[in-house]
Amino acid sequence: MKRRKLTTTLLLAALLMTGLLAVAACGPAATGDDATAAADAGSGNDDYADRMSSEHAGDSPSPGFAAEVAAAAEDDAAVETSRVTRPAGVEGAPGVIVIQEWWGLNDNIETMARMFAHQGYAALAVDLYGGQSADSAQRARELMSAVDETAAKDNLRQAYGYLKDELGAPRIGVIGWCFGGGWSLQTALLLPGELDAAVIYYGRLETDESVLAKLDTPILGIFGAEDQGIPVATVRQFEAALKKLGKPASIHVYEGANHAFANPSGERYQPQAARDAWQKTTAFFAEHLKPAA
């Protein structure tokens, strides 16, 4: 198979230098064979699209919480943003692949990359929608439905390779929210023995033990108890399967929180839960991507 080439806009953020370089379209991946689990986890079918449309009804993307935290950082001027194919000054930093929500690679995701940059990571945000983003649930659904699974996996492998081979990242993690949360898990499944940490924010899950058996990446899962798109029952199935298989995982379900509770858009945003989840996220990455010498 002919290898796909990266396009020229994938978001790469690092202290003192940020670059934008986008990876071509990414999309939903298949889950296990169980029909119920597939529907709950979101297998990219119409049922999953319906669930996400319902969860995001009335929402619109906003920088909100991410901008708050970035503004509170010591010196945001230390992070510059420019579009480059090979940023200078980021070699040797641990890497984080940042995967968007279903809105696309927008200002909110760029701000999240900046937040990781402030913590010393080379944060590479893949563009799942080929340069497009949405400002309505209807448009987000259209973009999500148009993605290609094979291209997505190829792009994620190349994103990992860029951090590892081009920038020399000694350790690499992945994080994603909602649509991107499911792809965070899929990235860990794609790269057994290579990826060092994966964070899933209310993303579609895999519960098939035969699939999860190859997983060896430490997992941090963040979910809302009121989420109807990614039901708690599915979260607990996922957690139980990982425990049975002896996989390293820490799963947190926030009572009273709904889907997208860490997104400042809409009425589901829960500031206290979002901040606690962010603290858990940064501690998790520090543990696995910046271990003490």
N, C-alpha and C positions, 0 to 999 in steps of 0.2 A: 504494500500500500504506500502511495506517495505521501510523504510527511507534509502536513500542513505548515505553513509559515505563520509566525506571529505577525499581526499587523503592527502599526506604529503607535498605538496608544494604550499602554498598560500602565496603571497607576502604580508608581513605585515611590514610596515615601521613606526618607531616612533623615536623621539629624544632619543639618547643614546642606542637605541636597534632597530634593524630591523630583522624581521624574514621572511622566505620564506615558504609558505604553499600553495600548489595549489589546487584549487577547480576543480573537474572534468568538462568535456566539457560543454560549454554553446553555445547557438546558436540563430538563428533568431526566433522571435515570430510572431504570426499572427497579422495582423492589422484588420481594420474594413471590412465591407462587400462590400463597394464600390470598384469596380474593378480598377477604375482609381486612386483613392487614394492609394489603395494597391500597385499598380505598382510604383507610385511616391515615396511612403514612403519606399518601400522595404520590401516585405512580406516574403522574404526568397525564392522566386521562381526564375526561370531562368532569368526573366526580371531584377530583382534586382541584381543578380550576374553579368549580362551583364553590367549593369550601373556601378557597382563598379569596374569591370575589366577595363572599359573604363576610369573611373575617375583616376584610379591608374596606367594606362599604362605607363611604363617607370620609375615608382617609385621603390624605395627600402628603407627599414627601416634604419634610421640613428638617433643617439642621438641628433645631432644638437642643436636646440633651448633649449631643456630641459637640455642638458649638460651645455650650456652656463649659464643658470640661476642657476643651481645647483652649478657650479663652483664659481659663484658670491656670494653664500650664505656665511654667517659669518664664519661657521666652518663645512665643510662637514665631517670632521673627527668625528663629534659628532654623525653621523649616521653610524652604523655598519650594515653589511649585513651578515646574517647567515641563515641556514635552520633549523628551529625549529618547534615544534608543539605548543609550548606555550611560546612566548617571555616574558621576565621579564621586569619590569619597564615601561610598557605602560598602566597599569590599570588607568582608570578614564579619559583618554584623549578623546576628541571627535573623532569620527571615520569617515573615508571616504572610501567607496568602489570604487576602481579604475577599470574601464573596458576598456580593450585594443582596439586598432584599429583592422582591419582585419588581420594584420600581426601576431598577437599572443602576448603572454606575453614575450616581448623581453627586451633588455637593455634600450630601450627608455622608456618603461612603468615602469621599475624599477627606472629609473631616475626621472620620474614624481612622483612616490611614495616617493622618497627621498625629492623632492621639497615640498610635503605636510608635510612630517615629519619635515622639517626645520621650518614649521609654527605651529608645535605643535599638529599635528593630528596623530592618529594611522591609517595609510593608507594601506588598504588591497586590493591587486590587484588580482582579480580572473583570473584564467587561463582558457580561453574559449576553448582551443584546446587540452586539456589533455596532456600538456607537450610538444607540438609541436609548432613551429613557422615557418613563411614563409619569404623567401627573394626574392620572385618573385610574380607578380600578379597572375600567373597561379596557383602556390602552395597555395596562400592565398585563392583563389576561391575554391580550392579543400577542404581545411580545413573548410572554412565557410559553404560549402554545406553539410559537414558531421556531423555538430552539431545536437543535439537533443533538441527540445524546452522544453519538460517535464523535462529533466535532468537540463537544464539551469535554469528554474524557481526554481527547488529544490535547486540547488547550490547557487543561489542568496539569497534565504531565509536563508540557512545555513550560508552564509557569513555575513548576517545581524545579525543572532543569535550569531555568534562567537564574533563579536564586542560588541554586547549588553550584552550577558550573560557571556561570558568568560572574556572579558576585561573590562566590566562595562562602556562602552562608554555612556555618558549621552545624547548625540545627535549624529546622524549619517546621513551623506549625501552620494551621489553617483555621479560619473562623468564618462563619456565615450566619446570616439571619433569615428566618422564614424560608423562602425559596433557596437562598444561599446556605441556610443551615442544613438542608438535605444534601446539598452538594459538598458541604464540609465533611459529612460522613462518607459520601461516595469517594472523596479524595483520599480519605484514610484507607478505604477498601481498595482503591486503585494502586496505592503505594505502600503495600505491606513491607516492613523492614526498612523503610526510607523516611517516612514522615514521623516527626517526634511528638506532636501534640495536635489535637483537634477539638475545637469548641463548636458546639451546635446550639444555636439559639432557635428554639421552637421550629425546627426543621423536620421534614418528612423522614421517617425512620425505617430501618430494615429490622425485621424480627425473625427472619429465617436463620436458624442456627448454622445451617450448612454454609450460608453466605458469610455470616459474622465470624465463623471459625478462623478465617485468615486474618482477621483484624488483630493488629498488635500495637496500635497507636493508643496512648492514653487519651481518654475521652472525658470532656467536661460537657454535660448536657444541661441546658437552661430552658425551663418550660413554665407555662402558666396553667394553673389548675382549672381555669375557666375556658381554656382554648378548645373550641369545637372543631377546628381544622386539624389539629394534632392532638387528639384526645388523650387524657391522662391514662386511660386503659392501654393505649398503644405504647405510651412512654414506659409504663410499668412492665409491659411485655418485653420491650427493648432492654430495660434494666435487668430483668430476670434472666434473659438470654445471655447477656454479657456476664452476669454473675455466675451462671451455670458453666459457662465456657472458661471462666477464670480470667476474663479480660479486665484490664485496668480502666475503671470508669467511676465518675462521680456525677450523679444525677440530682438536680435540684428542681423541685416543683414549687412555684410561688403561689401560695393561697391568695385567692381574690384577683389574680392576674390573668389577663386574657392573652390571646395571640397578639404578637407585636407589642407587648407591653414595654419593651425597651426602645420603641420607636416613638419620638415625640409627636408624631402626627396623630390626629384624631383623639377620640375620647378614651382609648384603651391604654394610653401611656401612663405608667405607674412609676413616678420618679424614685421613690424609695426602693422599690424592687429593682429598677434599672441600675441604680447606683450600687446596690449590693451585688447584683450580677456582674457588673463591671469590675468591682473589686475582686470577686472570685476569678474572673477571667484574667486579670493582670497577674494575680498571684499564681494561677495555674501555668501561664506562659513563662513567668519568671522561674518557676520550679523546673520546668521541662526544657526550656530553651536557653536559660542562663544558669545552669547548675553551678554551685560553688566549686571553686577549683580544689 
